[in-house]
């Protein structure tokens, strides 16, 4: 008996009509995601650091060479050891809109003091640029972001400049990005998109308001959205409405740059 390795196009569809069975049509464009788990991007003093890389995928795009913007996302943890998988489900919602997201594991404060977390994030950005082709990333459309302490880390990843220092594990590749996404965290760079809950019990929303007003007075490109009733994180920050705001911000940042 011949065993054949069928391609999808070659494989015959089962089209026989069966009494009592309902057939549901599909197009192959139904949105989904694929996660590359525990991709090691660095090893710092014997500590392996990983990325959880989420890519958009449909039946019709499994073998596509279409490139996507990339968000390098730092999971907040109060700078302690992260639950790196905490928001993979929620982040997948944005991935379905055509983005690759790489969730960063950093050295937590128990084993490495600041600015180790920001330097790790810079190396994660460089890794994604170098391996852009493997994950269908447009290396000219990379952003960095995070929630809580992750937003703080994302900010400092762009304040620090170590391209010519030995902390750069990928010489010749910069860690520059097109914009920063900060969720319930104050930040000082431009362009900036911030979200903050009005009932945040960890970081008072007045902090983001003060930063927003100061940046505005300095002529900076900054946007702040206050989520009514939201606490420190949660699914309220990843609704269809907020995702559309994020997508518009990313697209605008790419146009401006």
C-alpha positions, 0 to 999 in steps of 0.5 A: 500500500502506498503511503502519500504525504498529501498537501492540503490542496491535493487532499480530497474533501469528504463531500458525501451528503450524510442524512442528519449531518449538518455541514458548516462552511469555512473559508480558511481565514478564520483567525487564530494564533500559534505560540512558540513556547520558551524560546531562549533569547539570552543566558545571563550568568547562567540564567536562561531567559525566554520569550513566549512568541505569539504569531497570527495564523489561519489555515490560509496563512500557515505558509505565508511570508507576510510580515507583521509588526511586532510588540515586545511585551514585558509582563509586569510582576512588581519586578519579582519573578514573573508569571510569564504566561499570565496574559497569553490568552488576552494578548492573543486577541491583539495578535489576531489583528495581525501582530506578533507579540513576544512576551519577555522573561527578565531577570527579576530583582531577587537575582539582578538589580535594576537596570538588568530588567531593562537591559534584558528587554533590549536584548529581547528586542534585538533577538526579535529583529535578528530572528524576524524572518523566522516569525514573519516580523517586519523588523522596521515595525517593532514596538515595546510595551508592558503592564505595571512594572513591565510598562516601567521596564519597557520605558527604561529599555528606551531610556538606556543606550547600551548598543556599544557596551558588553551588555548588548548580546547582539552587537550590530543590532540596535534596540530602537522601537517605533513606540511604547505601549504602557498600561497603568504605568507612568512614562516619559517618552514619545510617542506614548500611549497610556491606559490607567484604571480609575480605581487602580489600588496599586498605582494611583491614576493621578500619577499617569494624569500628572505625567500626561499633563507634564508631557503635554505642556512640553509638546510631547506626543502622548495619549492617556485613556482612563478606564472607568472602574478598572483596577490594576490590570484585567481584561478591561484593558484588552477589549475590542475598543482598547485594541482598536486604539492600540492598533491606531496608535501603532499605525500612526507611529509607523506613519509618523516615523 
